[in-house]
Amino acid sequence: MTTVAGSTEKPIIVYPNNGDIYNPTTKTWTPNPDAATFAELTSKWLAAGATIIGGCCRTTPENIEQVAEIIN
């Protein structure tokens, strides 16, 4: 596992997309059935030093809810 926490005193921010695959040629998204869920990844992000976890492209309220359930 890679961490940057030991290299900075700044907050480590995780800002992932939901795992869907973007095609820049067609400007469309394709669902990725093999993508890990935010619930599956949150512990890994925390272990790597993340102190702020959000979401980027196609992140849903349900994805953020999964993070909140792990943290709380």
C-alpha positions in Angstrom: 0.0 0.0 0.0 1.3 3.4 -0.9 1.0 6.3 1.6 1.9 9.9 1.4 1.0 10.7 5.0 4.6 10.6 6.1 5.7 13.1 3.5 3.4 16.0 4.4 1.5 17.5 7.3 -1.3 18.6 4.9 -4.6 16.6 5.0 -4.7 13.6 2.6 -7.8 13.9 0.4 -9.4 11.0 -1.4 -11.6 12.1 -4.3 -12.5 9.0 -6.3 -15.0 8.4 -9.0 -17.4 5.5 -8.6 -15.5 3.1 -10.8 -17.4 3.6 -14.0 -15.3 3.9 -17.2 -15.2 7.1 -19.2 -14.8 7.0 -22.9 -13.4 10.5 -24.0 -14.1 9.8 -27.6 -17.8 9.2 -27.2 -18.0 11.3 -24.0 -20.0 8.5 -22.3 -19.7 6.4 -19.2 -19.9 2.6 -19.0 -20.8 1.0 -15.7 -17.9 -1.2 -14.4 -19.5 -4.3 -12.8 -16.1 -5.2 -11.2 -15.5 -1.9 -9.5 -15.0 -2.0 -5.8 -17.6 -0.2 -3.7 -16.8 2.8 -1.5 -17.6 0.6 1.5 -14.9 -1.9 0.4 -12.4 0.9 -0.2 -12.9 3.3 2.7 -10.8 1.2 5.2 -8.0 1.1 2.7 -8.1 4.9 2.1 -8.1 5.5 5.9 -5.1 3.1 6.4 -3.2 5.0 3.6 -3.6 8.2 5.6 -6.8 9.8 4.1 -8.4 12.3 6.4 -10.9 13.7 4.0 -13.0 11.4 1.7 -15.3 12.7 -0.9 -16.3 11.8 -4.4 -15.8 12.9 -8.0 -17.5 11.8 -11.2 -20.7 9.8 -10.9 -20.3 9.5 -7.1 -23.8 9.2 -5.6 -25.3 10.0 -2.2 -25.3 6.2 -1.6 -21.5 6.1 -2.2 -21.0 8.8 0.4 -23.4 7.1 2.8 -21.2 4.0 2.6 -18.2 6.0 3.6 -20.1 7.6 6.5 -21.2 4.2 7.8 -17.6 3.0 7.9 -16.3 6.1 9.6 -19.0 6.4 12.1 
